[in-house]
């Protein structure tokens, strides 16, 4: 049964239609991918489907009882709320009952006059929480936030970065489990391990229908069962994921080319007949004349626009970049401990690790923007670095595309020759009239192409790329991959895109925690295999050294003991109480009056906060261990 049906959608900005007669339907439980070039209308279509934007023509029918939710690239979150509270809102009535119980519990614990009157409504709220799913829902939210890389779950969303806010919005949507989730670039700002977790979660645990707008080709292959493409205003549907889509699209284009060749041949035949036959203008031959005119006026398929990137050619010396005994600290955190690294000509080093591990900080140290704590960085005499930062901070919002790339210059020098700036920008899919657009009006992918156009004009022989794949469409990613590989570029690349790193990287530098940064040979898949083998070796070594448990002669799977069952039932309440106290302690530490009137108590309160957090972590680990054991009964 369809959740959503769209018919004849038309949307235009100016004279050019962005969407031109789009029809689609999405059924219960269906997994659909949506691809297309930047600016092709993918996000516009998503907003129309969810009702945030209206089409110029056409209609969208949504099943009345179905919930449809949209994760935009810049989600709107309620201000003044913690990440945890925002995600809990996704649980609807359960969240209301839970919040009511928490407030009543706070009033009772304050023991103010008349507190006894709150006990009965508190008990009623507790019953409502149990009826709507139980106390485990609260724990489920905490686990989900941690899986998405958000550790400070009680921090206000107002203080969070754009990437953190997107993860909060994603967690809220996953907790709500709508009938149809429309996710616009959900893997942006996630590290590779978190993307793999999300990929598995969507494939194995998420029960609703999905429409995924993503450039992550592994996610498309492993999650979706049908791929839609927006191309020049039209929507095409293909069965299967990314690779099946590529094959089917190639067949469609080949068919279109054959049809166009047949049209041209027939047109030549008809025109030749018109020229030779004096009877061509008689009424009897009018139908044939009309057919020739129709063939002449028909438009053939438009050639697909593909970006064409090329790097400047600069001589590179024998020494490119060397790192010896490098240490990098940020406050109390050891990001890099004793790193040794030699980058040779042709090395394309993919840098991976969790968000916040220090990948960008390491790049800034290598660029000379930050000083290392210890060790040294040696840059070759002929090495010229060009930096592509993930914030695209070098772009001036109020200036045009052309002014950003080549200020006040009609010509640019590229690969030793002078070319018109508009011809150069056409390589980056900017038509001549678009070069006057302000950067502030561009999509994320278009901004990335402007930044790349600017970067590749620099006389450089080593590219330093920080999350270059964010916001780029798959066709542009392919062009960037080809440039890096075909020109045998030397590059340092921070990226979460596993497919990109598999195609481009020939070495991996992995942040593995506690300052350990380890180099691996090969691409991302090679690194994963090597890491898995090393983990298996460590596990075998641990098992050999550990005392062997007594064998279970029955051969039956172990069940929870009575004591463990009691513990499992008790843990959610214990965790909830500890988290409530942790929030109270945090509020106390944020109160300026504490430092004005009771400053001597602050160290003990901070110690209590650390103790509570450690206690919560231990209890959550134990809860997950018992849950896993219980599910195997």
N, C-alpha and C positions, 0 to 999 in steps of 0.2 A: 504493500500500500504506500503511495507517495506521501511524503511529508510536505513536499513543496513542488509546485509546478509553475514554471514561467513560460509565457507565450509572447512572441513578437516584441521583445524588449528593444527599445530604441533610446539611445542617449547620445546627444551630440554636444560638443563644446565648440561654438563657432560653426563653420560650414562643414567640418569633417565629422562624420558619425563615429563615435567611439564604440558603440554597440549598435549593430544594424540587423534587426530581426532575429534576436537571440531566443531560442527555445531550449528549455532544459527541465528535467525532473530529477528529484532525489528521493529514494525510497528508504524505508525503515532499515537501519543497520548497514546501509550502503557506505562504502569507503571510496571517495572520489577525490582525485587530484585536479588542480586547476593551474595551468601553466600559460605562459605567454610573455612576450617582450615587455620590458619596463614601459609604462605608459600605454599599454594595450587595452587597459580597462578592467583588469582583474579585481582590484580593490573596489572600483566603482560598481561592478557587478555584484560583489559581495554585499555592499551597503544597500543596494536595491533589493536583493533577496531577503535581507533581514528587516527591511522597512525603514532604514535610516536615511535613504535617499529615494526620490521618486523618478521613474523613467519618463522620458518625453512621450512615449507611446508604449503600448503593451500592458500586460498585467501579470501579477504574481499571486497565485492562490496558495495559502498556507493552511494546513490542516488545523482546525480550531483548537483541539486539545493539545497539540504538539508544542513543546517549548523549543525555540530557536535562539541560539546565542552566538554572538560575533566577537571574536578576539581581534581587535584592530591593532595596527602597528603602533598606535599611540593611545593606549587605553585610558579612559576617564575613570579615576578612582575617587571615592569619597574622601575628603580631606579630614585631617585630625584623627584618623583611625590607624590602629596597628595593622601590620600585614596579616596577623592571625585573625583579627576581628573582621577584616575585609573578606577573607576567604570563608570564614564561618557564615557570613551573610549568604553565601551560595547554598547553604543548607536550608534556607527559607524558614518555615515554621519551627523546625528543630532549633535553629539559631535563636529565634525569638524566645522560645521556652528556656533555652540554656542561658541566655543573657538575663532573663527574668530571675532564674534560680541564682545566678551569680550575684546579682544586685541584692536580692533578699538575704543571701548568705552573708554579704558584707554588712548589711544593716543589723542582722542578728549578732554577728561577731563584735560589732561596736558596743553592744549591750547598753544602748541608750534607752531612756525611759520609754516604755511601751513596746519594747522589742518582741515581747511574747506574741503580739498580734501578727508578726510576720511568719511564725512557724508553720501555720496551716497553709498559707499560699505558697511557702517554700516547698512543702511536701507535695502540693498539687503540681508545681512546676517540675519537680523531680520526676513525678509520674509521667508527665507529658514528655519529658526528655526520653524516658525509657520507652514510651509508646512509639515515638518517632524514630527510633533507631538505637537508642542507648548511649551511654557515655563514651563508647569507643569512637564515635564520630569526631569528638574533639581530638582524640589521639590520631585519628586518620588525617585530620587537617595538619597536625604538627609534622607527621611523617612525610606527607606530600610536599609541604614547604621545604623540608630538609632535602628531599630527593631532588627538588628543583634548585638546590644550591643556596637557599635562604636560611641562614643560621639564626639571625637576629629577628625572630618572628614577632617579637613584641615592639619592634621599632616602628615609628610612624612612617606611613607611606610617603608623607610629605618630604621626608629627609632622604628618600631613596632615589637612585639614578633611574634613567629611563629604562635600562635593561632590567633592573630589579622590579620596577613597577609592572613591566610586561610579565614577569614570572609570577607576581602576585595575582594578576588578572587571569593568567593561564591556570593557576591553581584553583582559583574561585570557579572557573568554568568547569574544570575537571571534577571538582567536588559536587557541583550541581548536577552533572550528567544530563544535559538537555537532550531532547530527541534528535536535534541536529546541531552540531557544533561547526561553525565556520571559522577556521583558524587562518589568519593572515600572517604568514611568515613566522610560525610559532618557534622555529629553531634559532632565530636571530637572538644573539646575546646569551646563548646557552653554550657551555663547553661540550666537547665531544662525548664524554662519558654520560652527561645529562641527556644529550640528544639520543644516545642509545637507550637510556632508561625510558625516555618519552616514547620512542619508537616502539619498544616492547609493550609499554602500558597501553598505547593506542591500539596496538594489534591484538593484545591478549586480554585486556581488562576493560577497556572502554566499551560500553554496550550500545551507545547511540550511533546515529549516522554522522559521517564526517565529510566536510568539504575542506580540503587542505590546499591553501595557496602557499607553495613553497618552492625554493630553488634547491632544496636538499634532495639530490637524486637517489640516494640510498633510502630515504624515507619514502619517496614516491614508489620505489621498487618493492619495498618490504611492507608497506601499509595499505596502499590504495589498490583497488580492483578495476577502476575505470579512470581514465585521464581525459579531462577536457582541456581544449586549447582555444584561447582567444587570439585570433589572427586577422588583422585588418577588418575588425568589426564583426566578423563571423565567429560562431562557436562550433568547434568540431569535437566529436566524441570518439574515443578509442578505448577498446577493451584492454585491461591490463595496466601495469605500472610504467615506469620510465622507459625501459628498453623496448617493451612491446609498443609503446607510443612512438618511439623513434622509427621502428620498422614500419608501422602502419602509416605514419606521416610520410615517410619516404615513398611508399606505394601510392599515396594520394597525390603527392606532387608529381610523381612519374606519370600517373594517369592524366593529370592536368596538362602536363607538357605534351603528352601524345595527342590529347584532344586539341590543344592549340596548334600543333603541327598539322593535324588533319584539317583544321579550319583554314590555316594559311594555304595549304595545298588546294583546297576547294576554292578559296577566294581567287587564287592565281588562275585556276581553270575558268572560273566564271568571268573574270576580268578579260582574259584572253578572248573568250567567246563574244563579249560585248564589243571589243575592238574590231573583231573580224567580221561580225555579222551585221549587215545593213538592216536586217529584219528585227534586230534586237529591240527596236523602239515601237514595234507594232503591238497592238493590244493582245495578240495571241501569246507574245513572249513577255508580257508584263510581269507575270508571276516569277519568271526566272530573273528578270531585272531586279524585282523587289528582293529576291533571295540574295543576289549579289550585293545589294546595298546593305542588307541586314548583316551579311558576313563581314562587310567592310567596317560597319559601325560597331560591331560587337567588340568588347574589350577582352583581351586575354588575361591570364592570371598574372597578378603583380609579382615581381621578383621579391623574395623575402629579404628584408633588410638585415644584414649581418655586420656586426662591429669588426673592424680590422685594426689590430693593435700591432705596434712594432716598437722595440726599444732602441734608444740611441746606441751607436757603436763606439765605445771608448776602450782604448787599450788597457788591459788589466795586467798588473805585474805579478811576479811569482808569489809575493806575500799579499794576501787579500785581507785577512783579519785573524788575529790570534788573541786568545784569552788565557791568562795564566793565574791560577789560584784565586779566581774571582769570588769575592764575597759581597753580598748586597743585603743590607738590613733596612727595614722600614719600621721605625719605632722599635718596639720590642720583638718584631717578627723577623726571623731569618728567612729571607726569600731565596737566596742563592748561597750555597756553602761550598767553597773551594772548587769552582768550575774551571776545567781546562777544556779548551775548544780551539781547533784550527779549521778555518773555513778556506777551502781551496777553490780555484777557478772552476765554475760549473756546478758547484755545490748548491743545492736548493734545500735549505734546512727548514723543515716544518717544525714549529714550536707549539706544543700542546700542553694542556694542564687545566685544572679547575679554574673557574672565575676567581679573580683575586689572588691567584698564586704568585703573581709577579712577572708575567710574560711581557707586558708592556713596559714595566719598570726595567727589565733586562734590556729591552730594545733601546730605551732612553740612555742607559749606561753605555751601551755599545756605540750609540750616536754621539756620546760626549755631553749630553744634556744633563746627566746626573753623575755624581762622583761615586765610585764603588766604595764599600767599607774597607776592603783590602783587595790585594791583587792588582793586575794591570790589564789594559786593553791595548793591543798594538794594531794600528791601521796601516796597511801598505802605502808606500809613497804614491802609487798611481791609483789607489782605491778612492772612488768617488761615490758616496752614498746618497741615495734619494729615498725619502721617507714618505710613506702613505699612511697617515694615522687614521685610526678607526673613527674619530670624531669629525673627520674632514675639516679640521679647524683652519686650514689655509684658505678656505673659500670665503669670499665677501658676499654676504647675503643680498645687499642692495645693488650689487653690480651684476651686469649681464654675464651670460656664459662666456662670450668672447672677451670681455674685459677681465674676467677671472683668469682665463688661460693665457691671453696675450694682451696685456693692457696697452691700449692706444697703438697697436701694431696691426696693419692689414696683412703683413706677411710674417711667417715664422720660418726659422731654419730647422729642418728636420732631416737627420741622416745625411747631412752635408749639402742639402739643397734647399733653396727658398721656395716655399709654397704658400698659396693664399690661405689665410686662417680659416675661411669657410670650408675650403677643401679639406683641410686638416681635421676640422671638427666633424665633417661628414663621416670620417672613419669611426667616430664615436656615436654615430646615429643621430647627430643633430642636423636637421635640415637647415638650409640657409636662413629661413625666417625664424627658426627656433634659437639661433645664436644670440638674438637680442633679448631673449627671456631672462628675467632676473632669477638668480639662483634660489631665492626664497620661494619661488613659485614651482620649483621642480620637485619631483618625487624622490624618494631615497635612492633608487637605482640611477636616476638621471644625475643626481648630485655626485654619486660615486663615479659616473663616467666623466663628469667635468674634472673631478680630482685626478682621475687617471690621465686625462688629456694633458693636464698641467704637469703632472709628474713625469710623463714620458718625453716632455720637451727638455727636461733637465739633462745636462751633460753628465751622465752617471753610468757606472758599470756594475754597481751592486744595488739591488732593489731591497728596501726594507719595508715590508708590507704588513700592516697590523689590521687583521680581519678584512682583507680586501673583498671577500665574497659577500659581505653583508649587503642586502638589498639588490644585488645584481641578479638579472634574470639568467636562465640557464644558457641561452645563446651567447650572452656576453661573457659568462663564465668560461664557456668553451673557447672563445676568442682569446681570453686572458691565459688560459691553460696552454693553448697552442703557441702563443708568443713566448712564454717562459720556457717551454720544452724545445721548440724548433730553433730558437736562438741560443740554446744552451746557456741561459741566463744564470747568473750567480745571485742568489736571493736568500733573505731571511724572512720567513713567512709565519706570522701568528695566525692560525685559522682553526675554526671548529668544524670546517666542511671536510668530512672524511673522504668523499669522492674526489674533491679538488686535490687533497693531499696525496691520495693514491695515484692520481695522474701526474702530479707535478713534483712532489718531494722525492729526493733520493737519500735524505737523512732526516731523522726525527730527534728533536731535543725535548725530552719530557720532564715536566715539573711533577715530582712524585711525593712532595710533602717533606716537612722538616728541613728545607733547604737543599734537598737532593734533586739535582738536575742531571738526568742521564741521557747520553747520546746513544742512538740506535741506528744501525744501517738499514737502508731501504725506505719504503713508503709507509703510509699509515697502517695498512694491513699487515705488513712485515713487523712493524713495531708491536701491534696487538698480539701477533703470534709469539714474538720473543718475550713479551711481558707475561703472557699466559704460561709459557714454558717455565719462566723463572719462578712464577708463583707456585706452579705445580711442584717444582724442585724443592722450594722452601717448605711446602706442605708435607712432602714426603720426608724431608729431614726432621721436621717437627714430630711427625708421627713415629718415626724410628726412635727418637730420643725420649718420647713420652711413654710412661708405663702403660702396658696394654690392659684394657678393661677386661673383666671376666666375660667370657662369651655367653650369649643367650642361647641355651640349648633348644629352646622352643622354636627359634627362627622367626618369631613374631615381631612385628614392628612395635617399638616401645610406645606405650600410651602415657598420658599425663597421670601422675599419681594424684591421690586425693588432695595432698598438700599443694601440689602444683596447680590443680584446678581452683583451689581456694585463692591461691596467690594471683592467678590470672583474673579472677573476678574482682579482686581487691585493687589490683594495680591501676586501672583507669582512674578510680577515685583518688588514690594516693598521688598520682601524677597531677591530677587536676588541682588538688590542694597545694602541692608544691609550686605549681605554676601560678596559682593565685597569690601565694606568699611572695613569689619572685616578682610579680607585677607590683605588689605593694612596696617591696624593697626598692624596686626601680623608681617608683613614684617618689619615695622618700629621698632617694639620692638625687633626684631632679629638682627637689624643693630647695630654693635658695635659703630658706629659713634654717635648714639643718646646719649649713655652714656658718650662719650668722650666730646661732644660739647654742648649737651642740656640736661644734666642729670636732671635738675630741672623740665623738662617737662614730665619725665617718669611717675610719679604718675597719672597725668591727663590722659595720654594716656592709662595706664592700666585701669583706671576707665571707659574710653570710650569703651575699649574692653569688659569689663564686661557688660556695658550698652547695647552694640550692641548684645551680646550673649543673654541677657535677652529679648531684643526686637525681635530677630529672633525666640526664643523659643515661645514667645507669639503669633507671627504671624503664625508660623507653627501650633500651637494648634488651632488657630482660623480657619486656612485654612482647617484642617482636619475636624473640626466641621461643617463648611459650606458645604464641599464636601459630608460629610455623610448625611446632611440634603437634599442636592440637589439630591443625588442618590435615596432618598426615595420618590421623587415626582411621 
